[in-house]
Amino acid sequence: MKLNNINHIFFDLDHTLWDFDRNSALAFERVFKFRNIPLEINAFLEIYMPVNFKYWERYRKDEVTKEALRYGRLKDSFDLLKFEADNDLIDNIAIDYIEYLPDHNHLLDGSKEVLDYLHKSYELHIITNGFEEVQHKKLNNSGISKYFTTITTSEEAGVKKPNKLIFETALKKSSATPENSIMIGDNFEADCTGAANCGIKPIFFDYYRNKENIGVTHIKTLNELKTYL
């Protein structure tokens, strides 16, 4: 069923358009090779990914700083793997990872096709909790920055999704209203609950395909957006 009276579409970036898991794995492969880290990448990622997820949850709630996130997710993962790494090595890996991450720019299936389709009829925007200096590089290097009229990051807004202020900042920048906007993202709390609390209709992108009966419009592939828009 088509959604009416929509003029502005706000997207999350990581895990919604930009293939974070794949690009992150490639960045770590490069870092480990450069730093001579003798860990098998898949074994590391199996431990790191849930640790990283928990740190981002805490970061959204302002329980850890940006610096503590970057350091802690590595320290905790290495500890669980019983890999000894001193503070200097962990700091260097953290710096290398952030530097290399936007050099790998695989997009999720259907991203460019859907953006081409939507760009003809709507103004498109980004709202992201990702770090300011990295997110702009991802958009530019992956060739999709041209689709977006505005980009709002949590560091710019001073708060993180699901805080209403970041959505209000994005609405003001784009001259949009909640009534003529939708928000598409993969994190139910940050993207969907946050948008709904600001009066914006959410569409949940079930990236990991693990949620059902969640009470909001949800899609499992980006191409399904054409059903609604």
C-alpha positions as CSV (number, residue, x, y, z in Angstrom):
1,M,0.0,0.0,0.0
2,K,1.5,3.3,-1.1
3,L,2.1,6.0,1.6
4,N,0.6,9.3,0.8
5,N,1.8,12.9,1.4
6,I,5.4,11.9,1.9
7,N,8.0,14.3,0.6
8,H,11.1,13.5,2.7
9,I,12.7,10.2,3.4
10,F,15.3,9.9,6.1
11,F,17.7,6.9,6.0
12,D,20.0,5.4,8.6
13,L,23.4,4.6,7.0
14,D,25.2,1.6,8.5
15,H,23.4,-1.8,8.1
16,T,20.7,0.1,6.1
17,L,22.4,1.2,3.0
18,W,26.2,0.7,3.7
19,D,27.2,-2.9,4.2
20,F,28.9,-2.4,7.6
21,D,29.6,-6.0,8.4
22,R,31.3,-6.7,5.1
23,N,33.3,-3.5,5.1
24,S,34.3,-3.8,8.7
25,A,35.6,-7.3,8.1
26,L,37.7,-6.1,5.2
27,A,39.1,-3.2,7.3
28,F,40.1,-5.5,10.1
29,E,41.8,-7.9,7.7
30,R,43.9,-5.0,6.5
31,V,44.7,-3.8,10.0
32,F,45.7,-7.3,11.2
33,K,48.0,-7.8,8.3
34,F,49.6,-4.4,8.8
35,R,50.1,-4.9,12.5
36,N,51.0,-8.6,12.3
37,I,48.1,-9.7,14.5
38,P,48.1,-13.5,14.5
39,L,44.4,-13.9,14.8
40,E,42.1,-15.6,12.3
41,I,39.7,-12.9,11.2
42,N,36.5,-14.9,11.4
43,A,37.3,-16.1,14.9
44,F,38.0,-12.5,15.9
45,L,34.8,-11.2,14.3
46,E,32.6,-13.9,16.0
47,I,33.7,-12.5,19.3
48,Y,34.0,-8.8,18.3
49,M,30.6,-8.3,16.6
50,P,28.4,-8.9,19.7
51,V,30.9,-6.9,21.9
52,N,30.8,-4.0,19.4
53,F,26.9,-4.2,19.4
54,K,26.8,-3.9,23.2
55,Y,29.3,-0.9,23.2
56,W,27.1,0.9,20.6
57,E,24.1,0.3,22.8
58,R,26.0,1.9,25.7
59,Y,27.2,4.7,23.5
60,R,23.7,5.6,22.4
61,K,22.7,5.8,26.1
62,D,25.8,8.0,26.9
63,E,27.2,5.3,29.2
64,V,30.6,5.3,27.3
65,T,32.4,8.0,25.3
66,K,33.5,7.7,21.7
67,E,37.0,7.0,22.9
68,A,35.9,4.4,25.4
69,L,33.9,2.6,22.7
70,R,36.8,2.5,20.2
71,Y,39.2,1.2,22.8
72,G,36.9,-1.0,24.9
73,R,35.4,-3.0,22.1
74,L,38.9,-4.1,21.1
75,K,40.2,-4.7,24.6
76,D,37.3,-6.8,25.6
77,S,37.4,-8.8,22.4
78,F,41.1,-9.5,22.8
79,D,40.7,-10.5,26.4
80,L,38.0,-13.0,25.5
81,L,40.3,-14.4,22.8
82,K,43.2,-14.5,25.4
83,F,45.3,-12.4,23.0
84,E,47.7,-10.1,24.8
85,A,47.8,-6.6,23.5
86,D,49.2,-3.6,25.3
87,N,47.4,-0.2,25.4
88,D,49.6,1.3,22.6
89,L,48.8,-1.6,20.2
90,I,45.1,-1.4,20.9
91,D,45.1,2.4,20.4
92,N,47.0,2.0,17.1
93,I,44.5,-0.7,15.9
94,A,41.6,1.5,16.8
95,I,43.1,4.4,14.8
96,D,44.0,2.2,11.8
97,Y,40.5,0.7,11.8
98,I,38.7,4.0,11.6
99,E,41.1,5.2,8.9
100,Y,40.7,2.0,6.8
101,L,37.0,1.5,7.3
102,P,35.7,4.0,4.7
103,D,38.1,2.7,2.1
104,H,35.9,-0.4,1.7
105,N,32.5,0.6,0.4
106,H,30.2,-2.3,-0.4
107,L,26.6,-1.4,-0.3
108,L,23.7,-3.6,0.7
109,D,21.8,-5.3,-2.1
110,G,19.4,-2.9,-3.8
111,S,20.8,0.3,-2.3
112,K,21.6,2.1,-5.5
113,E,18.6,0.8,-7.3
114,V,16.3,2.0,-4.5
115,L,18.0,5.4,-4.2
116,D,17.8,5.9,-7.9
117,Y,14.1,5.1,-7.8
118,L,13.3,7.3,-4.7
119,H,15.5,10.2,-5.7
120,K,13.2,11.0,-8.6
121,S,10.2,11.7,-6.4
122,Y,11.5,12.5,-2.9
123,E,14.1,14.5,-1.0
124,L,16.4,12.0,0.7
125,H,18.4,12.5,3.9
126,I,20.7,10.7,6.3
127,I,20.4,10.5,10.1
128,T,23.3,8.6,11.7
129,N,24.8,7.9,15.0
130,G,28.1,7.1,13.3
131,F,31.2,9.2,13.8
132,E,31.2,12.5,11.9
133,E,34.6,12.1,10.2
134,V,33.8,8.5,9.0
135,Q,30.2,8.8,7.8
136,H,30.9,11.5,5.3
137,K,33.8,9.5,3.8
138,K,31.5,6.4,3.6
139,L,28.9,8.4,1.7
140,N,31.4,10.0,-0.7
141,N,33.6,6.9,-1.3
142,S,30.6,4.7,-2.0
143,G,29.2,7.1,-4.5
144,I,25.9,7.7,-2.8
145,S,26.3,11.2,-1.3
146,K,24.8,12.7,-4.4
147,Y,21.4,11.3,-3.5
148,F,21.1,13.1,-0.1
149,T,20.0,16.7,0.5
150,T,21.1,16.7,4.1
151,I,23.2,14.6,6.4
152,T,22.7,14.8,10.2
153,T,25.1,13.0,12.5
154,S,24.8,12.6,16.2
155,E,28.0,14.5,16.9
156,E,26.6,17.5,15.0
157,A,23.2,17.3,16.9
158,G,24.9,16.7,20.2
159,V,22.7,13.7,20.9
160,K,22.2,10.2,19.5
161,K,19.2,8.4,18.1
162,P,16.6,7.7,19.6
163,N,16.8,11.2,21.3
164,K,14.1,13.4,19.7
165,L,16.6,16.3,19.3
166,I,18.6,14.6,16.5
167,F,15.3,14.0,14.5
168,E,14.2,17.6,15.2
169,T,17.7,18.8,14.0
170,A,17.3,16.8,10.8
171,L,13.8,18.1,10.2
172,K,14.9,21.7,10.6
173,K,17.9,21.3,8.3
174,S,15.7,19.7,5.6
175,S,12.7,22.0,6.0
176,A,10.6,18.9,6.5
177,T,7.7,18.2,8.9
178,P,7.1,15.0,10.7
179,E,3.8,14.5,8.8
180,N,5.5,14.5,5.4
181,S,8.5,12.4,6.4
182,I,9.4,8.8,7.0
183,M,12.5,7.2,8.7
184,I,14.0,3.9,7.4
185,G,16.6,2.1,9.6
186,D,17.7,-1.2,11.0
187,N,17.8,-0.5,14.7
188,F,14.3,-0.7,16.1
189,E,15.0,1.4,19.2
190,A,17.2,4.1,17.6
191,D,15.5,4.5,14.3
192,C,11.9,3.4,14.7
193,T,11.1,4.3,18.3
194,G,13.1,7.5,18.0
195,A,11.3,8.6,14.8
196,A,7.9,7.6,16.1
197,N,8.4,9.7,19.3
198,C,9.1,12.7,17.0
199,G,6.0,12.1,15.0
200,I,7.8,10.6,12.0
201,K,6.4,7.4,10.5
202,P,9.1,4.6,10.8
203,I,9.8,1.8,8.4
204,F,11.9,-0.9,10.1
205,F,14.6,-2.6,7.8
206,D,14.9,-6.1,9.4
207,Y,18.5,-6.4,8.3
208,Y,19.2,-9.5,10.4
209,R,15.7,-10.9,9.7
210,N,15.0,-11.7,13.3
211,K,11.9,-9.6,14.3
212,E,8.2,-10.3,13.7
213,N,5.0,-8.6,14.8
214,I,6.7,-5.4,15.9
215,G,3.8,-3.1,15.2
216,V,5.4,-1.0,12.5
217,T,5.8,-1.3,8.8
218,H,8.8,-3.5,8.2
219,I,10.8,-4.7,5.2
220,K,13.4,-7.5,4.8
221,T,14.9,-6.1,1.5
222,L,15.4,-2.6,0.4
223,N,13.5,-3.2,-2.9
224,E,10.4,-3.7,-0.8
225,L,10.3,0.1,-0.3
226,K,8.9,0.3,-3.8
227,T,5.7,-1.2,-2.4
228,Y,5.2,1.8,-0.1
229,L,6.8,4.7,-2.0
